[in-house]
Amino acid sequence: MTGNSPALPPYRRIAAQIKGAIERGELQPGDRIPSVREIIRDEGVSVGTATRVAAVLRAEGYAETISGIGTVARMPSKITTGPDRLQLQRTTGSGFRPGERVEIVSAELIPAPAEVADALEVDEGSPVVQRRRRYLDDEGVVALSTSWLPADLAQAAPELISSGPLPKMTFGLIEDRTGRRATKRRDVVSVRAVPDDVAPLLEVEPGSPTLTMANYYWDQHGQITEYARDFIGGDRELAADYDLE
């Protein structure tokens, strides 16, 4: 934030601090968030300001009020997209939100389908890396995510075509092995029919319409490093927060 940008209102600043603690896992779902009295004492704000903190957290899905217990932390049921995971990787060292886990479905070299070839700027049918992952949490399937990368990256990082977990997320591994840092992305959101091979993993009927997000990543040299598509699990929200200053 620049020196000319106004500071966040106190209730927003306090809510952001609590949200950060939840996203980092310092406050777990079900843990009690600071009470109005505690916020007044610790932050030196008015009753009205302290009361608005919990309202913001509830509205954004980070808290819920349970009778007899009070207001406790929760994680929103929104999905975590590829760009979200990149930011999490760079800020926390992990690309996962608290409570999330991942299953590696497949990791292999395949002939590039037309859509992937166009995205990666390679010839259709030429070999590309395909990694398919299923993200889950306590509520079920978060997303079925497939990434495609140029085949030469598998020479620098052979783990990309291994079904075992990567030592880092794709972004971090490529940067460590090649020096190619993801510096630009393009996101495309659309509704698509779930393909036959995706439906069982997403736990929906083939052909069901679902929200998808495609992500394109370029490195500091303007070369594309990855194309990915997430098929979003049922009853999930696709949401993003942006600083407008």
ChimeraX attribute file (.defattr): number of C-alpha atoms within 10 A of each C-alpha:
attribute: neighborCount
match mode: 1-to-1
recipient: residues
	/A:1	9
	/A:2	7
	/A:3	6
	/A:4	7
	/A:5	9
	/A:6	9
	/A:7	11
	/A:8	10
	/A:9	10
	/A:10	17
	/A:11	22
	/A:12	17
	/A:13	13
	/A:14	21
	/A:15	20
	/A:16	16
	/A:17	11
	/A:18	22
	/A:19	23
	/A:20	13
	/A:21	14
	/A:22	22
	/A:23	19
	/A:24	17
	/A:25	14
	/A:26	13
	/A:27	19
	/A:28	18
	/A:29	19
	/A:30	15
	/A:31	15
	/A:32	17
	/A:33	23
	/A:34	18
	/A:35	16
	/A:36	19
	/A:37	14
	/A:38	12
	/A:39	20
	/A:40	17
	/A:41	12
	/A:42	10
	/A:43	13
	/A:44	12
	/A:45	15
	/A:46	15
	/A:47	12
	/A:48	11
	/A:49	18
	/A:50	25
	/A:51	16
	/A:52	17
	/A:53	22
	/A:54	26
	/A:55	18
	/A:56	18
	/A:57	23
	/A:58	18
	/A:59	10
	/A:60	12
	/A:61	16
	/A:62	23
	/A:63	26
	/A:64	21
	/A:65	14
	/A:66	10
	/A:67	7
	/A:68	6
	/A:69	9
	/A:70	13
	/A:71	21
	/A:72	22
	/A:73	25
	/A:74	22
	/A:75	20
	/A:76	16
	/A:77	17
	/A:78	16
	/A:79	22
	/A:80	24
	/A:81	22
	/A:82	23
	/A:83	17
	/A:84	15
	/A:85	17
	/A:86	20
	/A:87	13
	/A:88	18
	/A:89	17
	/A:90	12
	/A:91	11
	/A:92	11
	/A:93	13
	/A:94	16
	/A:95	24
	/A:96	20
	/A:97	18
	/A:98	17
	/A:99	13
	/A:100	16
	/A:101	14
	/A:102	16
	/A:103	14
	/A:104	16
	/A:105	15
	/A:106	16
	/A:107	20
	/A:108	18
	/A:109	19
	/A:110	14
	/A:111	15
	/A:112	24
	/A:113	14
	/A:114	13
	/A:115	11
	/A:116	22
	/A:117	20
	/A:118	13
	/A:119	19
	/A:120	22
	/A:121	12
	/A:122	16
	/A:123	14
	/A:124	16
	/A:125	13
	/A:126	14
	/A:127	19
	/A:128	25
	/A:129	21
	/A:130	23
	/A:131	22
	/A:132	20
	/A:133	19
	/A:134	21
	/A:135	21
	/A:136	19
	/A:137	15
	/A:138	10
	/A:139	11
	/A:140	14
	/A:141	22
	/A:142	28
	/A:143	25
	/A:144	23
	/A:145	24
	/A:146	20
	/A:147	22
	/A:148	25
	/A:149	25
	/A:150	21
	/A:151	20
	/A:152	12
	/A:153	18
	/A:154	18
	/A:155	11
	/A:156	14
	/A:157	17
	/A:158	11
	/A:159	18
	/A:160	25
	/A:161	19
	/A:162	15
	/A:163	16
	/A:164	13
	/A:165	12
	/A:166	16
	/A:167	9
	/A:168	14
	/A:169	17
	/A:170	20
	/A:171	20
	/A:172	20
	/A:173	19
	/A:174	20
	/A:175	13
	/A:176	14
	/A:177	12
	/A:178	11
	/A:179	12
	/A:180	20
	/A:181	18
	/A:182	22
	/A:183	11
	/A:184	13
	/A:185	15
	/A:186	11
	/A:187	15
	/A:188	10
	/A:189	13
	/A:190	12
	/A:191	13
	/A:192	14
	/A:193	15
	/A:194	21
	/A:195	14
	/A:196	13
	/A:197	9
	/A:198	18
	/A:199	17
	/A:200	12
	/A:201	15
	/A:202	23
	/A:203	12
	/A:204	16
	/A:205	14
	/A:206	15
	/A:207	13
	/A:208	13
	/A:209	15
	/A:210	15
	/A:211	18
	/A:212	21
	/A:213	19
	/A:214	19
	/A:215	19
	/A:216	22
	/A:217	24
	/A:218	18
	/A:219	17
	/A:220	12
	/A:221	10
	/A:222	12
	/A:223	14
	/A:224	20
	/A:225	21
	/A:226	22
	/A:227	24
	/A:228	21
	/A:229	22
	/A:230	24
	/A:231	26
	/A:232	26
	/A:233	24
	/A:234	15
	/A:235	13
	/A:236	17
	/A:237	15
	/A:238	15
	/A:239	11
	/A:240	11
	/A:241	6
	/A:242	5
	/A:243	5
	/A:244	6
	/A:245	8
